[in-house]
C-alpha cells in the first residue's frame, strides 16, 4: 500500500529537519508510539499500537535511517515490526522531503507499507482511513511543537490520556466512515459521494 501526504509548516526547513530526523521527537507526535532504545546513530527500537475498527495491534520493531541528506533535506527510513501476539507484522519504507516555501516549509512524505496478519484482514479502505487520521494528528502535533515559540515555551502540552483517547477513537471513526461510504454506494446505485 502506498501513502503520500503533504503539509506546510510555519517554521524554517533547518528546524523542521532537526525535528524530523530525531526519532524521539517524531514518536512524541504519533499516538501510541514510543522509542525504547537507541542501537546506533541511525537505528532505533520502538513500539507502536494501532487500532483499526474493532482490532488493536501492538508492534515491536526497529527503524533505521537508510539515507540522510541534510543538504537536500531528504531522508529515507525503513521500519520493521512484529505483532507482540505473533499475529503478523508490518514493514514500511518512508521517504520525506522538505521544500522551503514563503513563510515556512512544505513537507512531503511518501510511504510504502506492507501489513500481514490480523490488520491486513480489515481491508485497504479502513487501513488507509486510519493512516490518514494518524497522519493528520501527527501533522497537528508537529505544528504545535514547531510553530509555537521555541517548542516547549508557550506550547500547550497535550495530556498523554488525551493522546491515548485520540488513538483509540481513530478506529471507531474509520468504521463509521467506511460504513457510511458503503451505505451511500448501496443507496446511490454504486455512485459514491465524497
N, C-alpha and C positions, 0 to 999 in steps of 0.2 A: 504494500500500500504506500502510495506517495502522498505526502502532505507538504504543501508550500504555503507559507504565511509571510505577510509583510506588514510592518507598522513603523510609525515615526515617533521619535523621542525628542523632547526639547532639552537635549544635552549634547555636548561635543563628542565626536567619534572616539577620541582618545579615552575619555571617561567611560563611554559605553563599552569599548573594547576591554578595558581593565576589568570591568564588572563581568562581562560575558565569558571571559577566559578564566574566571575564578569559580570552580565548581561549587564551593561552599556558598557563594553569593547566589549562583543560579538556583541551587537546591532550595535556598530560603524563599524563593519566589514560586516554587512549584508545590502545590498542595500534595501532601503525602510523601514527599521526597526528603531524603537525608543522605549526606555523605558521612560514611562511617570510618573511613581510613584513607590516608594518602600513601600510595605504594611508591611512587616516584613523582618527578615534576610533571609528568603527563598522564599518569594513571591513578585512578581513584576507585575505591569500593563504596557501594552505597545500597540504599533500599528505596523502593517506591511502592505505594499502594494505590491501586486504581479501582474504581467502582464503575461497572458498565451494566446498567439495568439492575437486575437482582444479584449480579455476581460481583464479588470483591476479590481481587487478586493482589497478592503481595509478592514482589520480586526482590531477589538479592542478586547483585551482579557488579560489573565494573564498567567504567567508561575510560576511554583513552583518547587523548588528542592525537590524531594522526598527522595533522598539519596545522601549524600556527604561522600565519604570515602577517606580522604586525604592520608592515609597510602597506599592504593592500587591504588590511582589515578583513582577512578571510580566515576562517577556521573550519576544520573538519574533524569530527569526532565519531567514534564507534562505541556503541553501548551494547552489552550483552547481559541478560539476566535469566535466572531460573525461578519459576514459581516456588515459593517456600514449601508448598504442599506437594511438590513434584508433579503438578498437573499441567506442565507446559513451560514455555519460555518465550522470550522476546529478544529480537535483535534490531538495532537501529543504526543507520548511518546518517549523520546530520551535517549539513554544510551551512555555514552562516556567513553573511557578507554585510559590511556596513558601507553606507554611502553618505557622504556629507550632503546636507540639504540646507536651505536657508533657515537659520534658527535652530539647527539640530542635526539629527542623524536618522537615516532610514535604515531599518534592519530587515534583511531578507533571510528567511530560514527555510531550507528545503530538507525534508527528511524522507528516508525510505525505511519503512517499518515492516518487519515480519513477525507475526504472532502465531504461536501454536498453543494447543491446549484449549482450556475451557473458554477463554476470552474470544478465541477465534470463532467459536460457535455462535457468538452473539450477532454476527452479521456486520458487514462492512459499513453500512449506513450508520448504525448505532456507534460503532467504534470511531468513525470519522466525526460524528456529532460530539462525542465526549472529548476527543482530541482537540477539536476546535474550541470547546469551552475551557479546557485546561490551558490552551494557548492564550485565550483571552484573559484568563486570570493571571497568567504569567506576565503578559504584557502590561496589565494594570499594576501589578506589584512592582515591575521594573520601573514604570513611570513614577510610582510613588517614591521609590528609593533614589532614582537618579534626577528627577525633575524638581524635587523639593529641597531647597538648601543644599547641604553637603551630604545628604543621605539620611543620617540619623537625626540631625538637628531640624526640628520643625516638622519632621515626617510623623504622621500619626501611625503608630505601630498597630498592626492587626493582631489581635489576640490569637494564640495558637488554637483555641477552641473554635474560633470563627473560621480559621483556615480548614480545620477538620470538618466542620459543618458544611462549608462550601464544597469540599471534595466529595463528601457523602451525598450531597444534593445533586451532583452532576449526573449520576446515573438515573435518578428519577426524572430529571428534566429531559434527558436524552430519550427515555422511554416515551414520555408524553409527546415529544416532537416526532418520533418515529411513528407512533400510533396515529397522531394527527395527520401525517402525510398519507398513511395507509387508508384512513377513512376518507380523506379528500379524493384519493385516487378512485376508491370504490364509488363514492357519490358523484364524482365528476366524470365517470366513464373513462378513467385512465389518465385524464389530464391532471397533472399535479401543479398546484399553485405554490409559489414560494413567498 
